[in-house]
Amino acid sequence: MDRAAPNQRVNDPRIVDDGPAQPAIVRGDGVTDTERYLARLADRSFLNLWSYPNVFIDKRVGGRGDGKELCDLLVVCGDHVLICSDKAVAWSDTGDVKLAWRRWYKRAVHKSVDQIRGAQRWISQFPDRLFIDRACTTRLPISLPAADRMKVHGIVVDNGAAAACRNYFDGGSGSLMIAPAIKGEAHYADDNVEPFAIGDVDPGGPFVHVFDETTLDVVLGELDTVLDLTRYLAKKKCLIRSGRLISAAGEEELVAQYMVRMNGQGEHDFTKPDGSACADGEHVSYGSGFYAELTSNPQYIAKKAADEVSYAWDRLITLFTDNMLAGTTLVPQQQVADAASQEIPVRHMALLPRFLRRTYAQFLVDALKEGQKADKFMRFFLPGPGHPVTDIAFFVVTVKVPGIQLAGGYQQYRVVRQRILEAYALTLLRKHPQLRGVIGIATEPQPPQGEKPGSSEDLIYAEQPDWSDQCVRDLEQAKERFGIDQPGNQRAHAVSAREFPEVILGRAASGNLTRRERRAREAERRRQQRKKR
């Protein structure tokens, strides 16, 4: 057997010929300070493969010059398209607050709404003419969803009025008040305008959300995944256009109410305190202070601590997307991987909400530890009721790197690991015919303490094949060769879609728990007791 150099590992993953790379995808990072800040928040919340600052269209002034900017930020993930327009407009203190508000609103909000409407029209007419560079040479690398599935969310981010807002209300957070009765031109067109209040800015079109410099951090801090944010936006739109909401002291108060209340389908929603929906003719109004109370509640703090592990799932996604953007994604025995096919599994990973990422990440961390005890280990996550997608399942496989030097080194190990990953994927699809597909992640188990670093990750997306006799025979041969379906090398877990911490957290922050929430807390207490036995 060959010996590794003293500063190398046996079958060292750092000694691998990566081969040729595809051209990198170079995204913009925003032009102004506020655009760059928005881009950083988007990368954190929606992750880099699906967030594109400063998208352009090949429409030039007089047929000359560079392309025209479509919007300040475009997020495309699954069926969701977020069109964001960012404006930084200084507040002009004229001595007449209503006049100053009208001027500021027209420049900061009204102009952004026009940009969003134009972007929506262009996307619907020319979805293949979107570019990530001003010269319009590099097309948007993410395909837009089909028109019948596309869910567009318009978002205005305005900056510049927070200090004036605090002065006007003699304190507070500086966030704009939400007043749904104000519609369209009533925000600025007459002398009876209500300063620092936002309603339905374009009642004749799809709803447009308005965040300010205060509430942008709150919204993307509490709802920091594509699914969490878009679910909130949809429920907020329904609340405002239903006529049930009289007013809210700020966007942060809406976020807090949404976080702590659940409807009968187990979804966050703007319900009554007991979880029931408002009846016709009933109205609600949310004052100030509830969000501040929520964030100081011990259960909220515990929820944030419990969420920490979930960011391991985000980091895993980013490991794959960084390589995809750099053009360096590799699949063993192939050339550079096709970016479109690789986007499918990471998109499914990115469309998990935060509380499910917490569960999946913990299973992933545990699998990396458990994998130290066996040459091969698999853990399977079976989706439960309430999952955003119930016919796609995840699994993770760890395969130890052999302790003897392989003739083909680490590349040989990775080729075999890829075949094991494929065999597991087909095995699971065969066992669970109700599944449309599975997404598998393969890596090394967590290395023993003191071992030199270095690892890799493989990703697969497999759908139900045509189970011909030959396909079944090939699978049985692969299972026998790799020892799949042997006791001890795999474990399946049913993953429920129950977001318990938010449920009891919110009611505890605002008063007594409802009967449903008391039952849920008691059930959770019994479950924890059973786990300790």
HELIX and SHEET records of a PDB file:
HELIX    1   1 ASP A   33  PHE A   46  1                                  14    
HELIX    2   2 ASN A   48  TRP A   50  5                                   3    
HELIX    3   3 VAL A   97  TYR A  105  1                                   9    
HELIX    4   4 LYS A  106  HIS A  110  3                                   5    
HELIX    5   5 LYS A  111  GLN A  125  1                                  15    
HELIX    6   6 ALA A  162  TYR A  168  1                                   7    
HELIX    7   7 GLY A  184  HIS A  187  5                                   4    
HELIX    8   8 THR A  215  GLU A  222  1                                   8    
HELIX    9   9 VAL A  226  SER A  242  1                                  17    
HELIX   10  10 GLU A  251  VAL A  260  1                                  10    
HELIX   11  11 PHE A  290  SER A  296  1                                   7    
HELIX   12  12 PRO A  298  ASP A  307  1                                  10    
HELIX   13  13 GLU A  308  SER A  310  5                                   3    
HELIX   14  14 TYR A  311  ALA A  326  1                                  16    
HELIX   15  15 ALA A  339  ALA A  350  1                                  12    
HELIX   16  16 ARG A  354  GLU A  370  1                                  17    
HELIX   17  17 GLY A  371  LYS A  373  5                                   3    
HELIX   18  18 GLY A  409  LYS A  431  1                                  23    
HELIX   19  19 ASP A  469  PHE A  482  1                                  14    
HELIX   20  20 PHE A  500  SER A  510  1                                  11    
HELIX   21  21 ARG A  515  LYS A  532  1                                  18    
SHEET    1   A 5 SER A  51  ILE A  57  0                                        
SHEET    2   A 5 LYS A  68  CYS A  77 -1                                        
SHEET    3   A 5 HIS A  80  ALA A  88 -1                                        
SHEET    4   A 5 LYS A 151  ASN A 159  1                                        
SHEET    5   A 5 VAL A 208  ASP A 212  1                                        
SHEET    1   B 2 MET A 177  LYS A 183  0                                        
SHEET    2   B 2 ALA A 197  ASP A 200  1                                        
SHEET    1   C 2 LEU A 245  ALA A 248  0                                        
SHEET    2   C 2 VAL A 284  TYR A 286  1                                        
SHEET    1   D 5 GLU A 457  GLU A 463  0                                        
SHEET    2   D 5 GLY A 437  THR A 443 -1                                        
SHEET    3   D 5 ILE A 392  VAL A 399  1                                        
SHEET    4   D 5 LYS A 376  PRO A 383 -1                                        
SHEET    5   D 5 GLN A 490  VAL A 495  1                                        
END                                                                             
